[in-house]
Amino acid sequence: MTDADLVNALHDCYDTLQQRDIVDLGLIQSATLARDVEAPGTNIRGVPPRYVARITLRAPSSDDTRNAQLRAQIENRLAGLPEISRTEIEMLPALFPILSGRP
């Protein structure tokens, strides 16, 4: 699994109001993988490595409910990847919170 694979998986996560994926909207600031040395089976030969996904993104809105929904969507999408052991998300404030309610 690579950082590019991680970004590709994030194409499945959508902002509900704008009906576009978060990658195409330019909300992703960074998406990186770090080897999880605490994952079960880490020191067992033959067990594939697992990673911590670290995502930094710009919040699409100042609406806490909408942002929480997006955070859950990202966590659920990445939980479906066997290579990902956990996800850490940093959500930066919306750039233009007064306009973020418009499509």
Secondary structure as GFF3:
##gff-version 3
##sequence-region A 1 103
A	DSSP	alpha_helix	3	10	.	.	.	ID=ss1
A	DSSP	beta_strand	14	15	.	.	.	ID=ss2
A	DSSP	beta_strand	20	21	.	.	.	ID=ss3
A	DSSP	beta_strand	28	35	.	.	.	ID=ss4
A	DSSP	beta_strand	51	58	.	.	.	ID=ss5
A	DSSP	alpha_helix	64	79	.	.	.	ID=ss6
A	DSSP	beta_strand	84	92	.	.	.	ID=ss7
###
